[in-house]
Amino acid sequence: MNSTALSSAGHSFLSPTGVEIVFVLVGLAVLGAAVLTVTTRQLVHAALWLVVALGGLAIEYLLLTAEFIAWVQVLIYLGSVVVLVLFGLMLTKAPIGRSPDADSGNRWVALAVALAAAATLVTLVVDAFRSTWLDLGAAAGDGSTKADGAILFRYWVLPFEALSVLLLAALVGAIVISRRHREER
């Protein structure tokens, strides 16, 4: 679709709507919260910044008129995963303040991997949507919740359940490790 077709459809690349501006601003806030999540040395603060990042993603889904996915984001990630992380921190008696164990010394390697992954994802998304115009102001089509639910439960059930088993194994492992250290003392 060329710029003439976009202008005739009432859209232009250089004239964003209010929803698009809010979308970008919330996206920047989510990016900032995500960076703070992985760079803070206080584990509890990292979990709280994760709450901000995941809540911002729910707002992004609402702006994309995917209400069902937004509520799944709130219920599953904000309501379950973050509580599980905080519960794991409490069970392992992680330090509330700065934790010297939170820094492995591989920051530059981690930064390089993160930048490479981000560049790959941005390249893939830009290439996938190069000729597609997403109207963020328009309402979702009829039955979008039905379509989202069908896709979610048809194609993403196995990865979702695998992730839940992985999180459960991590929690059990944290409990075992914390008890082992307590018995050694």
VEXFIMI-700046 format. One line per 10 residues: number of its first residue (from 1); for each residue x negated, y, z of C-alpha. Coordinates in Angstrom, 2 decimals. Each point is the difference from the previous one (the first is absolute). Layout:
N
NUM> X/Y/Z  ...
//
This chain:
185
1> 0.00/0.00/0.00  -1.56/3.30/-1.03  0.27/3.43/1.63  2.71/1.12/-2.43  2.20/-2.91/1.03  -0.69/0.75/3.66  0.94/3.66/-0.43  3.16/-0.87/-1.88  0.98/-2.37/2.81  -0.24/2.90/2.44
11> -3.34/-1.01/1.50  -3.47/1.41/-0.34  -3.28/-1.14/1.43  -0.70/3.44/1.42  3.33/0.72/1.67  0.42/-2.36/2.95  3.28/-0.26/1.84  0.32/0.38/3.76  0.18/-3.77/0.43  -3.26/-0.44/-1.89
21> -1.72/2.65/2.11  1.21/-1.65/3.23  -1.09/-3.38/-1.40  -3.55/1.27/-0.57  -0.16/1.73/3.40  1.20/-3.11/1.85  -2.44/-2.06/-2.05  -2.86/2.24/1.11  1.12/-0.35/3.63  0.11/-3.80/-0.39
31> -3.48/0.05/-1.53  -1.31/2.09/2.90  1.60/-2.29/2.57  -1.42/-3.07/-1.76  -3.50/1.50/0.00  0.33/0.82/3.71  1.24/-3.54/0.65  -3.17/-1.56/-1.31  -2.49/2.63/1.19  1.03/0.52/3.63
41> -1.99/-1.84/2.64  2.92/-0.26/2.41  2.10/-3.08/-0.71  3.22/1.35/1.48  -0.34/3.19/-2.03  -0.56/-2.11/-3.10  3.27/-1.82/0.68  1.83/3.31/0.48  -1.42/1.42/-3.25  1.18/-3.21/-1.65
51> 3.51/0.84/1.23  -0.26/3.40/-1.69  -1.26/-1.53/-3.27  2.68/-2.68/-0.12  2.72/2.50/0.92  -1.17/2.27/-2.80  0.25/-2.91/-2.43  3.61/-0.52/1.10  0.65/3.68/-0.80  -1.59/-0.51/-3.43
61> 2.36/-2.90/-0.66  2.94/2.20/1.00  -1.17/2.67/-2.43  -0.10/-2.66/-2.72  3.64/-0.87/0.92  -0.99/-3.51/1.13  1.87/0.11/3.30  -0.03/-3.76/0.50  -3.78/-0.21/-0.34  -0.37/3.03/2.29
71> 2.00/-1.71/2.74  -1.95/-3.23/-0.49  -3.16/2.09/0.43  1.33/1.50/3.24  1.37/-3.21/1.46  -2.79/-2.38/-0.93  -3.13/2.12/0.03  0.81/2.72/2.52  2.19/-2.20/2.13  -1.96/-3.23/-0.09
81> -3.53/0.21/-1.30  -1.02/3.07/1.99  1.57/-1.43/3.15  -1.90/-3.23/-0.67  -3.26/1.93/-0.38  0.59/1.95/3.22  1.02/-3.19/1.79  -3.21/-1.66/-1.19  -2.02/2.98/1.24  1.64/-0.25/3.41
91> -0.53/-3.76/0.23  -3.68/0.26/-0.86  -0.43/2.86/2.46  -1.58/2.18/-2.65  -1.50/3.22/1.33  2.32/3.00/-0.07  -2.76/2.51/-0.73  -2.82/-0.16/-2.50  -1.05/-3.53/-0.81  -3.65/-0.65/-0.89
101> 1.08/-3.30/-1.62  2.22/1.84/-2.50  -3.00/0.94/-2.16  -1.81/-2.82/-1.78  -2.59/2.22/-1.68  1.20/-0.84/-3.51  1.76/3.30/-0.63  -1.77/0.73/-3.31  0.73/-3.44/-1.41  3.62/0.27/1.13
111> 0.27/3.48/-1.54  -1.39/-1.25/-3.32  2.43/-2.94/-0.07  2.92/2.28/0.94  -0.87/2.52/-2.74  -0.36/-2.76/-2.59  3.36/-1.49/1.02  1.66/3.44/-0.07  -1.45/0.78/-3.43  1.23/-3.35/-1.32
121> 3.50/0.52/1.39  0.25/3.57/-1.30  -1.19/-1.14/-3.43  2.55/-2.81/-0.10  2.90/2.22/1.10  -0.89/2.81/-2.41  -0.35/-2.49/-2.85  3.28/-1.73/0.87  2.02/3.23/0.20  -1.79/2.04/-2.66
131> 3.01/0.17/-2.30  2.74/-0.35/2.59  1.85/2.88/1.60  1.32/-0.67/3.50  2.88/2.28/0.93  -0.30/0.22/3.78  3.08/2.20/0.28  2.41/-2.47/-1.63  1.88/-2.52/2.08  -0.85/-3.67/-0.29
141> 2.10/-2.11/-2.30  2.97/-2.00/1.21  -1.01/-3.10/1.85  -3.58/1.08/0.66  0.13/-1.53/3.48  1.24/-3.23/-1.54  -2.80/0.07/-2.58  -2.62/0.90/2.62  1.22/-2.77/2.30  0.00/-2.54/-2.82
151> -3.57/0.90/-0.97  -1.13/0.11/3.64  1.45/-3.39/0.91  -0.82/-1.68/-3.31  -3.60/1.07/-0.56  -1.31/1.38/3.30  1.29/-2.44/2.64  -3.07/-2.24/-0.08  -2.57/2.84/0.30  2.11/1.61/2.74
161> 0.21/-3.22/1.99  -3.72/-0.68/-0.54  -0.76/3.46/1.40  2.21/-0.64/3.03  -1.79/-3.30/0.70  -3.36/1.79/-0.39  1.07/2.68/2.50  1.18/-2.66/2.44  -3.32/-1.84/-0.35  -1.87/3.28/0.62
171> 2.03/0.63/3.15  -0.59/-3.53/1.31  -3.71/0.35/-0.84  -0.17/3.30/1.90  1.58/-1.63/3.03  -2.43/-2.95/-0.14  -3.02/2.28/-0.36  1.11/2.26/2.85  0.54/-2.96/2.33  -3.34/-1.51/-0.95
181> -1.81/3.23/0.95  1.92/0.21/3.25  -0.94/-3.60/0.95  -3.68/0.62/-0.80  -0.14/2.90/2.46
//
